[in-house]
């Protein structure tokens, strides 16, 4: 019985504390990530800032920018034997033949993600809130690929050669999110918020570079919807 009373008192304290943090003039500063349908290694943290324009109602913005450039030095290659169709080393005049394999010039890979959005949050019942947001984002990833077939036009005829190149894939989307969450306040100013929302991709496109030729570029329509859950950590002041 004493344990039940203690738990009830703690819950009441949390509820009243959450209610106190949603007063007009309070600033919300936090960051969160969805975790349903995403491995923990692929979590994307999205910072947000909001302002309570009246008791229980906040508006704000979400901004996320992440860029990771990787430079790879030039490589002279490895010396490997020249093999025939049977896998035996080729010899000319009794001399084993060798060739250079894997050589490449220096190159840079760029991976970046940008997203900007606005949101509105309304506390319907003390700790329980509903939230709506509108956002737009772009993502770009690059990879280095060897021996990409390239057709060049020389003298009116097509000549197929191969070369190494950096291929770029991209995504872009406009999202509308409608959801709800619950604010658990700790030590008056800090809060943990589990949430769930319906993510509507009203205009989304994914472009896969394929093997670097126009014929292998694939464009995928990402429009659709899904339910996702997540967790955010916020500071109220």
C-alpha positions in Angstrom: 0.0 0.0 0.0 2.8 2.4 0.9 4.5 1.6 -2.4 1.3 2.3 -4.3 0.9 5.7 -2.6 4.5 6.6 -3.4 4.1 5.7 -7.1 0.9 7.7 -7.2 2.5 10.7 -5.6 5.4 10.5 -8.1 3.1 10.3 -11.0 1.2 13.3 -9.8 4.4 15.2 -9.4 5.4 14.4 -12.9 2.0 15.5 -14.2 2.0 18.8 -12.3 5.6 19.5 -13.4 4.8 19.0 -17.0 1.8 21.3 -16.8 4.0 24.0 -15.3 6.5 23.8 -18.2 3.8 24.6 -20.9 3.0 28.1 -19.7 3.1 31.0 -22.1 6.6 32.4 -22.7 8.4 29.0 -22.1 11.0 28.0 -24.6 11.4 24.3 -25.7 14.8 23.2 -26.9 15.4 19.5 -27.7 16.3 16.8 -30.2 14.7 13.5 -31.1 14.9 10.5 -33.5 12.5 7.9 -34.7 13.4 4.3 -33.9 10.7 2.2 -35.5 11.7 0.8 -38.9 15.3 2.1 -38.4 18.3 0.3 -37.0 20.0 2.0 -34.1 23.1 2.7 -36.3 20.9 4.7 -38.7 19.2 7.0 -36.2 19.1 10.6 -37.3 19.0 13.2 -34.6 16.8 16.2 -35.4 17.2 19.4 -33.3 14.1 21.5 -32.6 13.3 24.8 -30.9 9.8 26.0 -29.9 8.1 28.8 -28.1 4.8 28.7 -26.2 2.7 31.5 -27.6 0.0 30.7 -25.1 -0.6 28.2 -22.3 -0.3 24.7 -23.8 0.4 25.8 -27.4 3.9 26.0 -28.9 5.2 26.7 -32.4 8.7 26.2 -33.6 11.2 24.9 -36.2 13.2 21.8 -36.8 16.6 22.1 -38.6 18.9 19.2 -39.4 22.1 19.4 -41.5 24.8 16.7 -41.6 27.7 16.6 -44.0 30.6 14.0 -44.1 33.3 14.4 -46.8 35.8 11.6 -47.1 39.0 12.0 -49.2 40.8 8.9 -50.5 44.4 9.3 -51.6 45.6 8.1 -55.1 46.7 4.5 -55.3 49.4 3.2 -57.6 47.8 -0.3 -57.7 49.0 -3.8 -57.1 51.1 -5.9 -59.4 49.2 -9.1 -60.3 49.8 -11.8 -62.9 48.1 -11.8 -66.3 45.9 -14.9 -66.5 44.5 -16.8 -69.5 41.1 -18.3 -69.8 42.2 -21.3 -67.8 43.5 -19.2 -64.9 47.2 -19.8 -65.7 49.7 -17.0 -65.9 50.4 -15.9 -69.4 54.0 -16.2 -70.6 55.5 -14.6 -73.7 58.8 -16.0 -74.9 59.1 -17.8 -71.5 58.7 -14.5 -69.6 55.7 -14.4 -67.1 53.5 -11.4 -67.8 52.3 -9.0 -65.0 49.9 -6.1 -64.9 48.8 -3.3 -62.5 45.4 -3.7 -60.9 43.4 -1.4 -58.7 45.1 1.9 -59.4 43.1 5.1 -59.1 43.5 8.8 -58.8 42.5 10.6 -55.6 38.8 11.2 -55.1 36.4 12.7 -52.6 33.1 11.1 -51.4 30.4 13.5 -50.1 27.5 12.4 -47.9 25.1 15.0 -46.7 21.6 15.4 -45.4 19.5 18.6 -45.0 16.0 19.0 -43.5 14.0 22.0 -42.4 10.5 22.0 -40.9 8.0 23.9 -38.8 5.7 22.4 -36.2 2.9 23.2 -33.8 2.3 21.4 -30.5 -0.8 21.5 -28.3 -1.1 19.9 -24.8 -4.5 18.4 -24.8 -4.3 17.0 -21.2 -1.4 18.0 -19.0 1.4 15.7 -20.2 -0.4 14.4 -23.4 0.2 16.5 -26.5 -0.7 16.4 -30.2 1.7 17.7 -32.8 1.7 18.6 -36.5 4.6 19.4 -38.7 5.6 20.2 -42.3 9.1 19.6 -43.5 11.3 19.4 -46.6 14.5 17.5 -46.9 17.3 16.3 -49.3 19.9 13.6 -48.9 22.9 12.8 -51.1 25.3 9.8 -51.0 28.3 9.0 -53.2 30.3 5.9 -53.8 33.4 5.1 -55.9 32.9 2.4 -58.6 35.5 0.8 -60.8 35.3 -0.2 -64.4 32.1 1.7 -65.3 31.2 1.1 -69.0 31.1 4.4 -70.9 30.2 4.9 -74.5 32.1 7.6 -76.4 31.3 8.9 -79.9 34.5 9.1 -82.0 34.2 9.8 -85.7 30.4 9.0 -85.7 30.8 5.5 -84.2 30.3 4.3 -80.6 33.3 3.1 -78.7 32.7 1.4 -75.3 35.4 1.8 -72.7 35.5 1.5 -68.9 36.6 4.0 -66.3 36.5 4.6 -62.6 34.1 7.3 -61.3 32.2 8.6 -58.3 28.4 7.9 -58.6 25.8 10.0 -56.7 22.4 8.8 -55.4 19.9 11.3 -53.9 16.6 11.6 -52.2 14.2 14.5 -51.7 10.8 14.7 -50.0 8.1 16.9 -48.5 6.6 15.4 -45.4 3.5 16.1 -43.3 3.4 14.6 -39.9 0.5 14.2 -37.5 1.1 12.6 -34.1 0.9 12.6 -30.4 3.3 12.1 -27.5 3.7 12.1 -23.7 6.0 14.4 -21.7 7.8 12.9 -18.7 9.5 15.7 -16.8 12.6 15.1 -14.7 14.0 17.7 -12.3 11.6 20.4 -13.4 13.4 21.5 -16.6 14.3 18.3 -18.4 11.8 16.0 -20.2 11.8 12.7 -22.1 9.0 12.3 -24.7 8.0 9.1 -26.4 5.9 9.8 -29.4 4.2 8.2 -32.4 3.1 9.9 -35.6 1.7 9.3 -39.1 4.3 10.4 -41.7 2.8 11.4 -45.0 5.3 11.8 -47.9 3.3 14.0 -50.2 6.1 14.4 -52.7 9.2 12.2 -52.6 11.7 10.9 -55.1 14.7 8.7 -54.9 17.3 8.6 -57.7 19.7 5.7 -57.9 22.8 6.3 -60.0 23.1 2.7 -61.2 26.3 2.2 -63.1 26.8 5.8 -64.2 25.0 5.5 -67.6 21.7 7.2 -68.4 20.1 3.8 -69.1 20.8 2.5 -65.6 19.6 5.6 -63.6 16.5 4.6 -61.7 14.0 7.0 -60.3 11.7 5.7 -57.5 8.5 7.5 -56.3 8.6 7.6 -52.5 5.2 9.0 -51.9 3.2 7.2 -49.3 2.6 7.0 -45.5 3.7 5.1 -42.5 3.3 5.1 -38.7 6.6 5.7 -36.9 7.6 5.9 -33.2 10.4 7.8 -31.6 11.9 9.4 -28.6 13.0 13.0 -27.9 14.8 14.7 -25.1 13.9 18.3 -24.3 14.8 21.2 -22.1 12.1 23.7 -20.9 13.2 27.2 -19.7 
